[in-house]
């Protein structure tokens, strides 16, 4: 066997291995450092989205309804959103759902509960018409493109008539990028598509919700700069956001590293060197990432 033929076979085997869901259920490293990244992301997004933890019009109902609302936090991780919302709205009940038990078991608000569940296993463990509000953020890396339609149908099933859903997802490619970042974006998007994932689902959330019978669909997005050297017209707060987002994005690329470096054909050392060169490009090109948020309501009838 020639060296070239052997190399081609090894490449085909490597690519098939990398795109196999059974081999790589999630392309992110789900370790303590990545859980810390998600906690930091929670507070960063709160600050960027005008200090708000949610955008569905449920504030008054969470606060004033005598028996409160039943709220589910999908993919709750360590449970910061769940517990902080439970503290802010003690009349309502908050249930965090995650496949991995990294949430608190004992020290938490009385109206806060956690449940281990894989949201890709249907049906979800909730009766029909039993939930008032569903919140889900940054789950695309864990979902196959076919999961989205079935999952939103399940959300429609378990929501009460008049209940609300809120979905938040980032674009999985940066914008206004230079050469190295563009190469990385291309590898990432092609590889995720080959795995059967939807890199563009953040932009399609309103269509997905409308197609499954939800009404009053609204969406908006925020562009998060990656540590630009702002001119004087930008205030100190915006500069802090950019620095925090750049740090956040570097940790995200670290979490992708074991998988993405193989997709790119790089050793770990070369991948780290590659990523370390990106902040210079971000400064030059004023690179940014878009985060999308969509809210909608299940019809009353």
ROTOR-576097 format. One record per residue: residue in one letter; x, y negated, z of N, C-alpha, C in turn. Coordinates in steps of 0.02 Angstrom, whole numbers, plus 32768, in hexadecimal, padded with zeros to 4 digits. Atoms other than C-alpha are relative to their C-alpha. Layout:
aXYZXYZXYZ/...
This chain:
x802A803C8000800080008000802C7FC28000/x7FD7803D800380487F577FCF7FF27FD4803C/x8007802E7FC780647ED380537FC47FD17FF5/x8037802D800F7FE77E607FFB7FBC8021800B/x803F7FDC7FF77F5D7EE47FF67FF2800D8049/x80087FF47FB87F7C7F1180AB7FEB7FC08023/x801280407FE27F747E5880D87FB87FED7FF2/x8046801080117ECE7E42807C7FD0802A8029/x802B7FD57FD97E827ED780D67FFE7FEA8049/x7FFD80197FBB7EBD7E95817E7FD77FC08007/x8026803D7FFE7E717DEC81547FB5800E7FFF/x80477FEE80027DC97E3A81257FE9801E8041/x80127FE37FC07DCA7EA081C57FFA7FCB8036/x800080357FCD7DF47E06822E7FC27FD47FF9/x803B802B800A7D6A7D9E81DF7FC080248014/x803B7FDA7FED7CE97E2881F47FFA8005804C/x7FFD7FFB7FB77D1E7E3C82AA7FE97FBE801F/x801080417FE47D0F7D8182CA7FB87FEC7FF6/x80458012800F7C627D75827E7FCE8032801D/x802B7FCC7FE37C1D7E0C82DC7FE67FE98044/x801F80177FC17BA27DD98364800F802F803A/x7FF27FD17FCA7BC57E7883C780467FF7801C/x7FBB800C7FEB7C7E7E4C83CD80077FBB8022/x7FFD80457FE67C657D9183F07FB97FE7800B/x804480187FF37BB87D75843E7FFC7FB38005/x7FFB80487FFD7BED7CC2846180487FED7FF0/x7FBC801280157C827C6C841180237FD28032/x7FE280287FCB7CA07C0084AB8018802D8038/x7FE77FDD7FC57D097C3E853C7FD47FEC803B/x802E80107FCA7C8D7C4985CA8022800E8043/x7FDB7FF97FC27D047C33865C7FF37FC4802D/x800C80357FD07D0D7BBF86F280107FBB7FE3/x7FEE8040801E7D637B36868E7FC97FE87FD1/x80358015802D7CDA7B37860C7FC17FED8026/x803980157FD77C547B318692800B7FBA801D/x7FF080447FE97CAD7A9886D87FF57FCE7FC7/x800B802C80397CA97A4E86287FB57FEF7FF8/x8048800B80077BEC7A6486227FE47FD38037/x8015802E7FCA7BD87A0E86CB80137FB97FEE/x7FEA804380157C3E797A868C7FD57FE67FC6/x802A801280397BD7797B85EC7FBB7FE78019/x804080147FE47B38796E865480017FB78016/x7FFD80457FE77B7078CC86A780117FCF7FC8/x7FF0802B80397BB9788586067FC17FF17FD8/x803D800A80287B16789F85A77FCD7FD68025/x802D802B7FD97AB37851863480147FB77FF7/x7FE8804580067B1E77B586287FF47FE57FBA/x8006801780457B1A77AD856A7FB77FF57FED/x8047800680107A5D77C8855F7FDD7FD48034/x802080357FD77A35772C85C67FF180168048/x80097FEB7FBB7A487782866F7FC78030800C/x803A7FD47FFA79B977FA864C8014804A7FFB/x7FF57FB8800379BA78B5866E7FCF80237FD3/x80317FE2802D792278D386007FDD7FC77FDB/x801F8033802B78BF787A85797FB6800F7FF0/x80477FF18008781778D485707FD87FD48030/x8028802E7FD6778B786585B77FDC80258039/x801C7FD87FC9777378CC865580107FE28044/x7FEA801C7FC077B7785886DB7FC77FF78031/x8039800D7FD3770F782487237FE280428019/x801D7FC07FEC76CD78D78723802E80258031/x7FD17FE07FD1776B791987787FFB7FE18045/x800080247FC1775B789487FD7FBD80008024/x8041800F7FE076A1787E881B7FCE80398000/x80307FC880007648792287F1800380238043/x7FFF7FE47FBC76127969889B802680428006/x7FDE7FBF7FFD764C7A1A8876803F80027FD5/x7FC48004802876D879DF88057FFC80277FBF/x7FFB7FDB803F77107A2D8761802E803C8009/x7FD27FC8800477657AD1873A80307FF27FC6/x7FCD8014803078087AAB86E0803480387FF9/x7FCC7FCE800C78837B24868F803C7FDE7FDF/x7FC18017801C79397AF9866E8022803C7FDF/x7FE47FC8802679767B6E85E4804B7FF97FF9/x7FB7800280037A2F7B9A85EC801B7FD18035/x7FF480307FCA7A407B44869580497FFE8017/x7FBB7FFF7FE97AF67B7786B580047FFC804B/x7FF880087FB77B297B3C87627FC57FDD8021/x803F80187FE47A7F7AEB877780007FB78016/x7FFF80467FEA7AAE7A33878A7FC17FDB7FEB/x803D802280167A1D79F3871F7FC580198029/x80397FE27FDC79A37A6B87747FFC7FE68047/x800080147FB979D67A3E88267FF67FB58008/x800880487FFA79E2798388097FB87FEB7FEF/x8046800F800F7936798087B87FD380178039/x80287FE77FC778F079E9884780037FD0803B/x7FF880317FCA7936796B88C37FDA7FC07FF1/x8021803F801378F078D788627FB480067FFF/x80497FF5800578427925884F7FEC803C802C/x800D7FC97FD1781D798D88EB7FBB80207FFA/x80427FE38008776679A988BC7FFF80377FCA/x80007FD2803877957A0D8821802E803B800D/x7FD87FC37FFA77E27ABA880D802F80067FC4/x7FCD7FFC803478837AD087AA802080458000/x7FE57FBB800778C07B78876880387FFE7FCD/x7FC77FFD802D796D7B89871D800980477FE6/x7FF87FBF802079887C1886A2804680037FE1/x7FBF7FF680217A337C5B86708010804A7FFE/x7FEB7FBA80067A7C7CFF8634803580128033/x7FC87FF57FD27B107CEA86A87FF17FE18044/x800F80197FBC7B027CD6876480397FD48017/x7FCF80327FE97B6A7C3A877E7FDC7FC98028/x802780307FDB7ADD7BD887D180008011804A/x80017FF37FB87ACC7BC7888F7FCA80338013/x80317FCF7FE97A747C5488EA7FDD7FE98040/x801B80117FBE7A587C0489937FF57FB5800A/x800580477FF17A7C7B4A89A27FE37FDB7FC5/x80248023803579FC7AF389367FBF7FE4801C/x8040801C7FE7795C7A8B89487FCB80368005/x80357FCF7FF478C27AE889857FD6800E7FC2/x802A7FFA803C78667AC988E2802980137FC2/x7FD37FED803778F87B088878800D804B8004/x7FF67FB7800379077BBD8840802A80117FC2/x7FD87FEA8038797C7C1C87CE7FF080487FEF/x80107FBC8017795F7CB78766803080147FC8/x7FD47FE6803479D67D2187007FD5801D7FC8/x80267FE7803A79917D3F865180267FEF7FC1/x7FE4800B804379CD7D4F859E7FC87FE67FD4/x8037801E802679637CD885377FFA801D7FBA/x80057FDF804279877D41849B7FD880418006/x80297FC47FF579237DD084E87FB77FEA8009/x804680167FFE786A7DB684C37FD4803A8016/x801880437FED77ED7D9E850D80267FE5803C/x7FE3801F7FC5782F7D22858B7FD68011803E/x80237FE87FC478027D4D86407FD17FCD801F/x8031802F7FE877747CCF864F7FBD800D7FDE/x80437FF5801E76B77CE286347FEF7FC97FCD/x801B8032802E76597C8785AB7FE97FC28027/x801C803F7FE5762F7BD085D080117FF6804A/x7FEE80037FB876917BCD867480337FCA8011/x7FC9802F7FF477177B45865E7FEB7FBB7FE5/x80128044801377037A88865580357FDD7FD5/x7FC98025802177AD7A528614803C802F7FF9/x7FC57FD8800E78407AAC85C280387FD27FEA/x7FC58027801178ED7A5E85BC803780307FEA/x7FC97FD7801879797AAA855480357FD47FE0/x7FC9802A80197A237A60852D803D802B7FEF/x7FC07FE480147ABC7A9B84CC8000804C8002/x80047FB780027A887B4F84AA8012801D7FBC/x7FF97FE680447AAF7B5D83F0803980317FF9/x7FC77FD380067B577BB284087FEF80478017/x80147FBE7FE67AFD7C42845E7FC780207FD8/x803C7FE980237A717C5783DE800F800E7FB6/x80007FF180487A637CAB83337FCC7FD27FE0/x802F802D80217A0A7C4182B27FB8801B8001/x80437FE37FFE79777CBC82B57FE17FFB8045/x801A80067FBB79677CA883727FD67FC18009/x802080407FF4792F7BF483647FB580037FF4/x80477FFE801078887C1683107FDA802A8033/x80227FD57FCF785B7CA583867FFF7FE08045/x7FFC801F7FBE78947C43841E7FCE7FC68007/x803080377FFC782D7BA983F57FB980198000/x80427FE17FFC77977C1983D67FF180188047/x80087FEB7FBA77B37C6184857FF37FC4802D/x800C803C7FD877BD7BB284CE7FB97FE87FF7/x80458014800C77187B89847B7FD0802E8026/x802B7FD07FDC76CD7C2784C97FFC7FF0804A/x7FFF80067FB777047C04857C7FED7FB98018/x801480437FEC76E07B49857C7FB47FFB8008/x8047800F7FF976387B0F85BD7FEB7FD07FC7/x80188034802E75CC7AAC8543800F7FBB801D/x7FEB80427FE8760E79FB854F80467FFF801D/x7FBC7FFC7FE576B77A39858D80347FE47FCF/x7FCC80218028775979EB854F803F802C7FFC/x7FC07FDF800B77FC7A2F850980337FCB7FEB/x7FC9802D801278A379D684F9803E802A7FEE/x7FC57FDC801879377A18849480377FCE7FF0/x7FC6802B800E79E579CB848C8039802A7FE4/x7FC87FDC801F7A717A048418802F7FCE7FDE/x7FD1802B80257B1079B683D3800A80197FB9/x7FE57FE9803F7B4B79BA832180408027800F/x7FC57FD67FF47BD17A408316803B7FEB7FD4/x7FC8801D80257C3F79D282A980067FB78014/x7FF680467FF27C8C792B82CD7FF27FD77FC1/x800D802E80377C6778938260803A7FCE7FFB/x7FC9802F800D7CE278188212804380208014/x7FC67FD87FED7D6D7899821A80367FFC7FCB/x7FC87FFE802E7E1A789F81CC801380497FF1/x7FF07FC180207E777931817D7FFE803C8030/x7FFD7FC67FD37E9C79A482117FBC8011801D/x80437FF57FE47DF1798C825E7FD1801C7FCC/x802B7FE780367D9C79A981B6800E804A7FF2/x7FEF7FBA800A7DFB7A4C819E7FE3802B8038/x801C7FDB7FC87DC87A85824B7FB380047FFB/x8048800080097D137A51822B7FEA80337FCC/x80127FD280367D0F7AB48189800580498017/x7FF77FBC7FE67D537B5181DC7FC880128031/x80337FF47FCD7CD97B41826D7FBC800A7FE1/x80437FFC801D7C3D7B2282047FF8803F7FD5/x80047FC4802A7C647BAD81877FFD803F802B/x7FFE7FC57FD67C8C7C2A82107FBF80098027/x80407FFB7FDD7BEE7C0282747FC980167FD1/x80327FEB80327B847C1281D7800780497FEF/x7FF47FB9800F7BD67CBA81B17FE9802D8039/x80197FDA7FC77BA57CF382607FB37FFF8004/x804980057FFE7AF07CC6823A7FE87FCB8030/x801480377FD57AEF7C2A82A67FF27FC27FD6/x8015803D80257AA67B81827380277FC4801C/x7FD880387FE77B2A7AF782867FDA7FBE7FFF/x80238040800A7AA97A7282577FBD7FFE8025/x80427FFB7FE17A1A7AA282CB7FED7FC08025/x8010803E7FDB7A2879FF832F7FD77FD07FD7/x8024802E802C79E9799D82987FBB801C7FEE/x803E7FDF8017795D7A1B82777FCF800D8039/x802D7FF27FC879107A2183247FB97FE67FF6/x804580188009787B79B182F87FD8802B7FCF/x80227FD6803178517A1D82607FED8044801F/x800E7FC07FDF785F7ABE82C57FC47FFA802F/x803780097FD177EA7A7A834A7FBE7FF57FDC/x803E800E8025776A7A3882CE7FE7803F7FDD/x80147FC38023776B7ADD826D7FE28034802E/x801C7FD07FD0773C7B3B830C7FC57FE48027/x803F80177FE476A47AD4833380067FCA8035/x7FF980367FD076ED7A4F83A57FEC7FBE7FDF/x80158041801876AC799E839580247FC98027/x7FE0803A7FE276E578EE83C4804C800A8003/x7FB87FF280047794791E838B80267FBE7FF9/x7FD4803A80057816789783AA804880168007/x7FB97FEF7FFC78D1789B8394802B7FC17FFD/x7FCF803580057967782B83A98045801E800B/x7FBC7FE77FF57A23783C83B1802C7FC88019/x7FCD802F7FEA7ABA77EA83FE804280157FE2/x7FBD7FF3801A7B6577DB83AE80337FF28038/x7FD080057FCA7BF077FB842B80477FFB7FE3/x7FBD8009801B7C9B77B383FB803380298027/x7FCA7FD97FE27D387818841C803C7FD2800E/x7FC780277FE57DAA779E847C801E7FCF7FCE/x7FE48033802C7DBA770F840180217FC9802A/x7FE6803E7FE27E247677842B7FD17FC87FEA/x8034803080137D907601842B801B7FB97FFD/x7FF3804880007D99754B83FD7FE17FE0803D/x801B80247FC67D6B74C7847C7FB480008004/x8049800280007CB574D084467FE2803A8026/x80187FC77FDB7CA67578849E80117FF88049/x7FF380097FBA7C96757885598025803C801E/x7FD87FCC7FDE7CF675E085D77FD980418006/x80297FC57FF87C64765785EE8001802B7FC1/x7FFD7FDB803E7C6476878536804480217FF6/x7FBE7FE280057D1F76A4853C8006803E802C/x7FFF7FC77FD37D09771885D27FD9803B7FE1/x80277FCB80217C8377798572802B80227FCB/x7FD67FE480347CFB778F84E18037802C801B/x7FCA7FD87FE27D8877CC854F7FE48041801E/x801E7FC47FE37D15784385AB7FEA80327FCA/x80167FD580367CCE78868508803B80227FDF/x7FC47FE2801E7D7C78A284C0801A8039802C/x7FEA7FCB7FD27DAF7904855B7FD0803C7FFE/x80337FCB80057D0C79668553800980297FC1/x7FFA7FDD80407D277990849C803F802A7FFC/x7FC27FD87FFD7DD979CB84BA7FF580408028/x800F7FC47FD97D9A7A42853F7FD380307FD8/x802B7FD8802B7D157A7D84C5802A80267FCD/x7FD47FDF80307D9B7AA38443802B80358022/x7FDB7FCD7FD97DFE7AFE84CA7FD5803F8009/x802D7FC87FF67D657B6A84EC7FF580277FC0/x80077FDF80417D547B908432804180237FEB/x7FBE7FEC80177E0F7BB58425800B80497FF1/x7FF27FB9800E7E197C7384367FDF801B7FC1/x80237FEC803E7D9A7C8883A980147FD67FC4/x7FF5802C80397DB87BEF833D804880057FE6/x7FBB7FFA80187E757C0783368007803B7FD0/x7FFE7FC6802D7E587CB282E67FDE7FF07FBE/x80228016803D7DDD7C66826B80307FD77FD5/x7FD2802C80247E637BE7823D804280217FEF/x7FC17FDC800D7EEE7C698238803B7FE38025/x7FCB801F7FD97F537C1482C180108028803E/x7FEF7FE67FBE7FB37C5583567FE47FD28035/x801A802A7FCB7F7B7C1483FE802A7FC08007/x7FD4803A7FF980137BA184087FF47FCE7FC7/x800C802C80397FF27B5C83597FBC7FDF8005/x8043801D7FF77F3A7B42838180037FC78033/x7FFA80347FCE7F657AE0841E80237FC37FE4/x7FDC803780207FE17A7883BB7FD37FDA7FD0/x802E801E80307F5D7A5983357FCD7FD48024/x803380267FDB7ED97A2183B2801E7FC28020/x7FE080397FDE7F5479B0840C800E7FC57FD1/x7FF5803580317F6C794C836B7FBF7FDB7FEE/x803F801C80157EB3792783567FF07FBB801E/x801280427FE47E9F789483D1801E7FC67FD9/x7FE3803680297F15782D83647FD47FF27FC3/x802F800A80397EA0784A82CF7FC07FDF8017/x803E801E7FE77E09781E833980087FB58008/x7FF380487FF87E577776836280007FDD7FBC/x7FF9801F80427E81775382AC7FBD7FFA7FDC/x803D7FFC80297DD9778682627FC17FEB8025/x803A800D7FD67D66775782F37FCD80397FFA/x80267FC280047D25780982F97FCC80018038/x80357FFC7FCE7C82782D83557FD980417FF7/x802B7FC580007C0878B9837E7FB87FEA800D/x804780107FF67B4A78AE83717FDF8034802C/x802B7FD57FD77AD778F583F77FB87FF07FEF/x8046800780147A21791283C57FD280168039/x80337FEF7FCE7989791584387FBC7FFE7FDF/x80447FFC801B78DA794C84057FCF80138037/x80357FF07FD0783C794B846F7FBF800B7FDA/x80427FF58020778E798B84447FD180208033/x80357FE97FD376EA79C384917FD880397FE1/x802E7FCC801676827A6084857FBA7FE17FFF/x8043801F800475D47A2B844A7FD38018803A/x802E7FEF7FCA754B7A2884CC7FD080377FEB/x802D7FCB801874E07A9A8460802180247FC5/
